[in-house]
């Protein structure tokens, strides 16, 4: 965490996903702040001789707290670019990727976004993980009227003309998981989260949903990011749910390691105290240890175990490029989708540099993604499949629930009174980012 970002800014910006960098006690080698892949460089050299390349930016943390987590997104994004280049590129040009390091520091994300747009002249940026980084760069993209593809599930309550959201909105992750728990695991919930905007916003939604659906919140508690003093929370859970009940978990970072180990040690096992996590995926399970998570649940749009031809191809290609021991996960898949949706939009627009044409051409684009066929809706959010997985002994997820079709996104939450009835639609300038539905 940067010393430049005080606690107030951290709480304001928040985080949309798990900082798994703090889960794994390791340091990644230092990485240049701006680079291109060897394959991309070679392709760019060849393409330049034929008439130039299309420059795109990749902006993720290659150092600091978020590095281990975000590096996997860089890998997935570069895989998509490599595949497109090998197939002939975009409009006959090769994609040249310029990678910048946000360094797990939100002001640095804003600085690097400006650099990519102003100096490198990229036509699009793929990047950010936390809501903190997205909130930091949002004014940059809006003031310069540029394009960002954001690949991680988040808290919603936002709809920007300049961002395409390829991760889940709350109605594509949080809300269906609560509904599933009510039907299958119980009506009494204890809410546990890290103390910033994503968990608090998620729990605001959950409380409103439970009130409307006959459920009950028996307790709610938060920990500062990285805090591992979970014993008091576990004691509160045992007191509030003496006979068992549901734990809804939006903890991030090292807190999850301590939480699940002490849960098991205190006898709060998955059979009586099932937890639903919204920030733990395959990489996090591997880091924490599947022996502590077996039988617990997570809600995502994609799991590595999804059984379809597109996912088989994706997993095989990823392992072939990066190693047989690597795993894929939901944010990585969303990053992979982003590049392919952008490619289709550029081809329809006819010119990558015409950002307004690309923005409009992206609406309605479909892609046969590893999770299933997805569509970029007029809200700049994807329709996505909803899945719930149960952690197995091998660290993977057994899918116990999935929708038959992709679920349309609702960026403005319909359980929260302040945003109920609102929507966004960028196909109609009269509606835009927030309008009241008739």
MIMI-589651 format. One line per 8 residues: number of its first residue (from 1); their letters; for each residue x, y, z of C-alpha. Coordinates in steps of 0.001 Angstrom, whole numbers. Each point is the difference from the previous one (the first is absolute). Layout:
N
NUM> a> X,Y,Z | ...
//
This chain:
438
1> xxxxxxxx> 0,0,0 | 1487,3332,-957 | 871,2408,2778 | -1447,2688,-2205 | -3506,-1344,353 | -1426,754,3411 | -2699,-2067,1635 | -2739,2434,-950
9> xxxxxxxx> 825,-261,-3684 | 208,-3769,303 | -3456,-227,1522 | -1411,2382,-2603 | 1506,-1867,-2921 | -349,-3500,1409 | 795,-3223,-1705 | -1979,-2160,-2390
17> xxxxxxxx> 1907,-3200,412 | 2421,-2036,2063 | 3546,1267,413 | 1472,-3423,-255 | 3489,1497,-31 | -222,171,3776 | -1193,-3590,182 | 3244,-1375,-1311
25> xxxxxxxx> 3134,854,1934 | 2209,486,-2993 | 1466,2759,-2059 | -93,127,-3738 | 3107,1106,-1896 | 131,3676,-815 | -1711,707,-3296 | 575,2931,-2343
33> xxxxxxxx> -2747,2579,234 | -549,-31,-3732 | 658,-2905,-2286 | -1316,-2071,-2863 | 62,-3738,-338 | 2673,-1567,-2184 | -2640,-1370,-2334 | -1757,3363,-131
41> xxxxxxxx> 3267,1811,-675 | 890,-2331,-2844 | -3489,306,-1445 | 121,3775,398 | 3292,231,-1884 | -1383,-2056,-2865 | -3266,1913,-56 | 1733,3361,119
49> xxxxxxxx> 1717,-806,-3282 | -3424,-661,-1490 | -1664,3143,1256 | -20,207,3777 | -1572,-1583,3031 | -2934,669,2281 | 1265,989,3437 | -1929,-1123,3071
57> xxxxxxxx> 778,452,3669 | 28,-2593,2771 | -106,1591,3455 | 318,-2331,2973 | 2121,-333,3117 | 3285,-1748,-802 | 1417,908,3407 | -1342,563,3494
65> xxxxxxxx> -2893,-1607,1843 | -2104,-794,-3047 | 2787,-1249,-2275 | -548,-3742,306 | -3724,381,-544 | 159,2451,-2890 | 2892,-1673,-1801 | -2354,-2817,-967
73> xxxxxxxx> -2256,2557,-1689 | 2938,1316,-2002 | 690,-3571,-1081 | -3585,-594,-1122 | -138,3334,-1844 | 3264,-722,-1808 | -1239,-3468,-950 | -3028,1541,-1696
81> xxxxxxxx> 2201,2518,-1823 | 2392,-2714,-1153 | -2858,-2116,-1344 | -1481,2956,-1894 | 3387,930,-1474 | 647,-3563,-1135 | -3403,19,-1725 | 870,3130,-1993
89> xxxxxxxx> -478,2784,2514 | -2668,2704,-90 | -855,1691,-3305 | 3164,-1536,-1408 | 2196,1520,2723 | 1769,-1673,2890 | -796,1028,3561 | 2913,1525,1891
97> xxxxxxxx> -484,-286,3757 | 1614,2540,2321 | -41,-1264,3578 | 124,2424,2918 | 377,-745,3693 | -2611,1565,2282 | 2194,-1165,2890 | -2988,-646,2295
105> xxxxxxxx> -174,3765,491 | -3134,1803,-1095 | 1583,3386,-912 | 2563,-1925,-2066 | -2844,-1648,-1907 | -1292,3455,-933 | 3475,1168,-1040 | 573,-3079,-2162
113> xxxxxxxx> -3411,344,-1605 | 887,3559,-1033 | 3359,-1191,-1337 | -1553,-2756,-2096 | -2549,2397,-1495 | 2113,3130,-462 | 3484,-1336,-748 | -516,-3496,-1366
121> xxxxxxxx> -3157,913,-1895 | -1735,-3289,746 | -3535,-395,-1305 | -1259,-1991,2976 | 1165,-1106,3447 | -676,-3395,1561 | 505,153,3713 | -589,631,3710
129> xxxxxxxx> -1064,-2528,2604 | -1130,1751,3164 | -2769,2541,102 | 2681,2272,1451 | 1969,-97,-3232 | -3125,306,-2149 | -1243,3006,1963 | 3463,1582,-298
137> xxxxxxxx> 161,-284,-3788 | -3660,742,-700 | 458,3810,-89 | 2918,-455,-2416 | -2021,-2031,-2480 | -3014,2263,302 | 1951,3257,-365 | 1858,-1340,-3053
145> xxxxxxxx> -3069,-1825,-1334 | 2003,-3206,-333 | -775,-3717,424 | 697,-2388,2878 | -1007,-3667,128 | -300,-1017,3680 | 102,-3781,611 | -950,-643,3644
153> xxxxxxxx> -3282,-526,1838 | -918,3087,1974 | -2577,1670,2202 | -2018,1641,-2777 | -1614,3406,584 | 2015,1380,-2922 | -526,296,-3735 | 2579,1961,-1979
161> xxxxxxxx> 0,868,-3681 | 3747,-586,-12 | 131,-3410,1686 | -1055,-3420,-1236 | -507,-2355,2942 | 700,-3652,-834 | -209,-1274,3590 | -3224,-614,1898
169> xxxxxxxx> -2472,2572,1241 | -1589,-888,3384 | -3070,-1594,-1609 | 2343,-2378,-1837 | 1839,-1188,3123 | -1078,1272,3413 | -3777,-77,-342 | -361,-3462,-1593
177> xxxxxxxx> 2375,-1477,2566 | -2134,1379,2829 | -3119,-1436,-1636 | 1687,-3400,-321 | 1083,49,3641 | -3515,854,1163 | -1389,-2968,-1907 | 2721,-2488,889
185> xxxxxxxx> 1914,975,3134 | -2132,2078,2352 | -1489,3395,696 | 2318,1307,2730 | 3089,1801,-1298 | 3138,1350,1636 | 1767,2526,-2253 | 3793,202,120
193> xxxxxxxx> 1992,2440,-2106 | 3087,2140,-360 | -534,3611,938 | -416,1907,-3235 | -2431,735,-2762 | -509,-3323,-1786 | -833,-2111,3098 | -2069,2769,1577
201> xxxxxxxx> -1950,644,-3210 | -443,-3740,-535 | -1373,-385,3510 | -2346,2950,-465 | -1433,-1853,-2990 | -147,-3309,1893 | -1826,1535,2965 | -2587,1594,-2278
209> xxxxxxxx> -426,-3272,-1883 | -383,-2066,3172 | -2584,2418,1364 | -1991,-373,-3226 | 379,-3790,-78 | -674,-1087,3563 | 3604,-454,1059 | 1688,1435,3069
217> xxxxxxxx> 3375,1570,746 | 1075,-1157,3458 | 3383,1701,-44 | 2320,2170,-2072 | 3686,710,541 | 2977,1421,-1891 | 3788,-161,122 | 2509,2492,-1390
225> xxxxxxxx> 1754,-1339,-3095 | 2765,-2407,968 | -1156,-332,3613 | 135,-3609,1200 | -1571,502,3434 | -3031,-2107,-857 | -513,-1658,3400 | -2522,2627,1205
233> xxxxxxxx> -2048,-416,-3187 | -64,-3777,353 | -1176,391,3588 | -2797,2306,-1185 | -1028,-2521,-2663 | -216,-2807,2569 | -2051,2188,2311 | -2363,1210,-2747
241> xxxxxxxx> -326,-3409,-1681 | 383,-2605,2775 | -1672,-2686,-2096 | 1600,923,-3309 | -908,2307,-2840 | 1230,1782,-3097 | 3162,2104,-101 | 203,2455,-2889
249> xxxxxxxx> 3653,830,-512 | 1462,3026,-1765 | 3315,-14,1865 | 3123,673,-2035 | 3706,-710,343 | 1702,-1670,2955 | -3198,257,2005 | -1367,-2961,-1980
257> xxxxxxxx> 2945,-2228,934 | -497,611,3702 | -3789,-62,-268 | -374,-3412,-1634 | 2736,-1636,2074 | -1492,1252,3251 | -3527,-811,-1160 | 1045,-3605,-409
265> xxxxxxxx> 1910,8,3285 | -3035,1350,1842 | -2209,-2737,-1397 | -1926,2271,-2373 | 62,-2538,-2798 | -1590,318,-3421 | -2815,-2444,771 | -1441,2235,2753
273> xxxxxxxx> 1527,3380,-889 | 164,146,-3792 | 1649,3164,-1309 | -569,1719,-3321 | 2956,2022,-1265 | -18,2520,-2822 | 3738,671,-168 | 1511,-3476,228
281> xxxxxxxx> 745,-1785,-3278 | 2335,-2803,-1102 | 3228,1872,709 | -1151,1036,3458 | -1077,-3553,882 | 3458,-1200,-975 | 1596,2682,2185 | -2160,-569,3087
289> xxxxxxxx> -55,-3786,-286 | -2956,-2041,-1251 | -3,-1980,3242 | -1344,3113,1761 | -2542,869,-2685 | -1386,-3376,-1033 | -3799,62,124 | -271,3785,11
297> xxxxxxxx> -1371,1948,-2957 | 855,2840,-2363 | -2105,1906,-2509 | 1459,935,-3391 | -928,14,-3675 | 2815,-2323,-1001 | 1858,-2895,1550 | 2880,-1927,-1490
305> xxxxxxxx> -2234,-3090,139 | -2608,1399,-2422 | -572,-2760,-2554 | -233,1365,-3519 | 2270,107,-3074 | 861,3695,381 | 1234,-479,3551 | 1965,-3118,-886
313> xxxxxxxx> 1764,1985,-2719 | 603,2947,2363 | 1473,-2125,2799 | 2186,-2001,-2379 | 1312,3153,-1684 | 701,1688,3323 | 1868,-2997,1400 | 1943,-440,-3244
321> xxxxxxxx> 1174,3612,195 | 592,387,3727 | 476,-3465,1484 | -1920,-3164,781 | -261,889,3691 | -1826,3297,-626 | -3715,413,661 | -2571,2251,-1611
329> xxxxxxxx> -2629,1981,1866 | -2895,2407,-452 | 1851,3345,-210 | 2466,-1512,-2475 | -2860,-1183,-2189 | -1589,3458,170 | 3302,1541,-1122 | 184,-2443,-2894
337> xxxxxxxx> -3580,865,-994 | 768,3731,62 | 2637,-182,-2727 | -2229,-2080,-2255 | -3036,2264,425 | 2172,3048,-755 | 1391,-1698,-3133 | -3521,-610,-1315
345> xxxxxxxx> -994,3588,735 | 3029,1384,-1874 | -713,-2178,-3008 | -3594,1213,-92 | 1061,3640,460 | 2621,-305,-2724 | 2596,2089,1812 | 1590,-606,3416
353> xxxxxxxx> 797,3696,499 | -3639,1073,-293 | -845,-588,3642 | -3600,1168,-232 | -643,-2380,-2899 | 1663,-2848,1904 | -2024,813,3108 | -3274,-198,-1890
361> xxxxxxxx> 1103,-3053,-1992 | 712,-1899,3225 | -3687,48,937 | -1599,-3318,-855 | 3263,-1796,-732 | -4,-3670,948 | 2820,-2411,767 | 74,-3751,536
369> xxxxxxxx> 1908,300,3257 | 1304,-2791,2239 | -2996,609,2295 | -2442,-118,-2931 | -1317,2501,-2520 | 34,3532,1403 | -1325,3297,-1358 | 1091,3587,599
377> xxxxxxxx> -3203,1715,1009 | -931,3671,-483 | 990,668,3623 | 3665,-772,-849 | -305,-3118,2174 | 26,-3595,-1217 | -2780,-2506,218 | 1614,-2862,1929
385> xxxxxxxx> -702,-3494,1266 | -373,-384,3759 | 1658,-2921,1733 | 500,-1244,3542 | 2827,-2389,705 | 850,-2228,2948 | 3694,-333,846 | 1328,-3517,-491
393> xxxxxxxx> 3038,-1722,1477 | 2092,660,-3109 | -509,3755,235 | -2478,225,-2853 | -3722,770,96 | -2872,-2423,-514 | -2717,2072,-1643 | -3191,-443,2037
401> xxxxxxxx> -2070,2679,-1700 | 105,1765,-3342 | -2441,1966,-2082 | -1092,-1456,-3322 | 387,3378,-1689 | 2075,3106,493 | -1498,2443,2513 | -457,3630,-1056
409> xxxxxxxx> 1942,2481,2178 | -1603,2511,2375 | 2686,2561,879 | -2392,2046,2172 | -1151,-2277,2784 | -3701,-747,215 | -29,-976,3694 | 1560,3258,1198
417> xxxxxxxx> -2653,2707,342 | 2159,2824,-1348 | 602,-1741,-3340 | -3110,-2125,-401 | -1621,676,-3357 | 3116,1487,-1593 | 1863,-1366,-3009 | 2559,1112,-2584
425> xxxxxxxx> -97,-191,-3788 | 2735,1441,-2216 | -1812,-873,-3209 | -2308,2936,769 | 1648,3347,773 | -3166,1138,1755 | 431,-2789,2558 | 3743,-365,518
433> xxxxxx> 1596,-1159,3221 | -2965,314,2360 | -3678,441,-740 | -3237,-893,1709 | -1822,-2804,-1753 | -3613,666,-850
//
